[in-house]
């Protein structure tokens, strides 16, 4: 199949952007570009996002170290309060990085929910 230079460039851009795309899909896209087909191609794509299951709470070093000393107590207290307000959210675990406390939950939540 002979392509015009413009369509060939478009196909190369698609192939560079989606290296694992099947040739059949590229041919379908080419037909759409040239106006031969009116249907839209189906591309299975995923994107990465920050998990909303992790609630990040900024803390200074002193507060963070004192908080981490009684970690299991804090997880139990958070879960007790969430249970008392009949929330379906539960804290799974808490970890720390160099600036923050990260509370990982079983469902998607915001900082205000905790």
ChimeraX attribute file (.defattr): number of C-alpha atoms within 10 A of each C-alpha:
attribute: neighborCount
match mode: 1-to-1
recipient: residues
	/A:1	3
	/A:2	6
	/A:3	11
	/A:4	9
	/A:5	9
	/A:6	10
	/A:7	15
	/A:8	13
	/A:9	12
	/A:10	16
	/A:11	18
	/A:12	14
	/A:13	12
	/A:14	15
	/A:15	15
	/A:16	11
	/A:17	10
	/A:18	13
	/A:19	10
	/A:20	8
	/A:21	14
	/A:22	10
	/A:23	10
	/A:24	9
	/A:25	13
	/A:26	18
	/A:27	13
	/A:28	16
	/A:29	21
	/A:30	19
	/A:31	15
	/A:32	15
	/A:33	14
	/A:34	12
	/A:35	9
	/A:36	11
	/A:37	13
	/A:38	9
	/A:39	10
	/A:40	9
	/A:41	12
	/A:42	9
	/A:43	9
	/A:44	6
	/A:45	6
	/A:46	6
	/A:47	4
	/A:48	5
	/A:49	6
	/A:50	6
	/A:51	10
	/A:52	14
	/A:53	18
	/A:54	22
	/A:55	22
	/A:56	19
	/A:57	13
	/A:58	15
	/A:59	15
	/A:60	11
	/A:61	12
	/A:62	8
	/A:63	11
	/A:64	18
	/A:65	14
	/A:66	10
	/A:67	16
	/A:68	15
	/A:69	10
	/A:70	10
	/A:71	15
	/A:72	13
	/A:73	12
	/A:74	16
	/A:75	16
	/A:76	15
	/A:77	13
	/A:78	17
	/A:79	19
	/A:80	14
	/A:81	13
	/A:82	17
	/A:83	13
	/A:84	9
	/A:85	8
	/A:86	9
	/A:87	11
	/A:88	10
	/A:89	18
	/A:90	21
	/A:91	22
	/A:92	15
	/A:93	16
	/A:94	18
	/A:95	12
	/A:96	17
	/A:97	10
	/A:98	10
	/A:99	13
	/A:100	16
	/A:101	22
	/A:102	17
	/A:103	21
	/A:104	20
	/A:105	19
	/A:106	13
	/A:107	14
	/A:108	13
	/A:109	17
	/A:110	12
	/A:111	11
	/A:112	6
	/A:113	10
	/A:114	15
